Amino acid sequence: MNWYREKIGRYPEWVQNTILVIVLSTAFGMFTGLADFVHGSGDNAALANKLLSAWFWAPMVPLVLAIDRRLPLKEAQFPLRMGIHFLLSIPWAAVHTAVLAIAELPLKFIRFSPFLQPQNTYYYFFGDWFTYMVLFAFVFAIRYYRRYNQSQLEFERLNNRFLQIHLDYLRMQLEPHFLSNALNAIASTTETDPPLARRIIADLGALLRLSHEYKDRQLIPLKEEISVLEHYLSIQRVRFGDRIRIDIDVSPDVEGAHVPCLLLQPLAENAIRHGLLGTDGGGIIEITARRAGDSVEIRMADDGAGLPAGWNMETSVGQGLSITRERLEALFPDGSARLAIGPRASGGTEVRVIIPFLEDGAKR
């Protein structure tokens, strides 16, 4: 490639294209004439005939392509397009046969030229006609392949756009979900404990600000997700005081791992509402994050009321958990992310989220 750029690349584009056509046509002529050359024990006439035929085809090919581009037909109308090319191929083959025969007249060693042996005219004509149809099939196949690739790219673009809209829709559902709960907490403390209500409003404001900052990002580093969660938990600590305790333990090697934004908030809300508040004395929520091979495992466990009898993840999850599961399925359609909920061995409930280890948006 360096040689080409140094020797050929300095010339105008039309010169480069001319050289390319000459080289390709010569290679094609040599390839097609090689068998006759070997079969004829070194007969130069067959090889010269194939080379001349390829060289005369070279300037005709761009004309065929130009005609094909001007046909006002869609690719779906293949029979009509093929019919037009079939009609064009007859005079085209006749012209090529005549031009080749004229060029071979001075070459007396080519004794099977049509003008020297008229019975060879049929052989030349049908060979040129077949070459034209093969060229048409090749051009159509390339254009069909390009259109297929373009349609695939367009489909992929639309699919990604649909996925983005779907994820945005899920977040729009999720944010009002915790916002309404926070507003209820503010309403319940405004008159009885105004300082407490102001603290909740401050944390809610920080939470909404962060949510707005991340509105265009589906994945954020885990340490930033923990920061968002802390504001939500601060609201809950103010509301419930000593009734709940939150322990967070994130391994340093996964702090930079990218996770879905607002992944942990609905899980924590579910643990508080359905776990700890279902008991008389509250309880503890433990949040841990560890590296597990090529994945990150996030575990949220509470020692609350536990799962009710007959609980089933397919039919019994609430809005927050169902949205979280749907977001994981949309963000990781290959099934590499999992959400599992089950009873904790020592009592209570445990939620485990396993997602691929992503750092700077790429798998590691």
Secondary structure, DSSP 8 states (H G I E B T S, - for coil): -HHHHHHTTTS-HHHHHHHHHHHHHHHHHHHHHHHHHHHTTS-HHHHHHHHHHHHHHHHHHHHHHHHHHH----TT-HHHHHHHHHHHHHHHHHHHHHHHHHHHTT-TT-TT-TTTSGGGHHHHHHHHHHHHHHHHHHHHHHHHHHHHHHHHHHHHHHHHHHHHHHHHHHHHHHHHHHHHHHHHHHHHHTTT-HHHHHHHHHHHHHHHHHHHHTTT-SEEEHHHHHHHHHHHHHHHHHHHGGGEEEEEEE-GGGTT-EEETTSHHHHHHHIIIIIGGGSSS-EEEEEEEEEETTEEEEEEEE-SS---TT--HHHH--HHHHHHHHHHHHH-TTS--EEEEEE-TTSSEEEEEEEE-EETTEE-
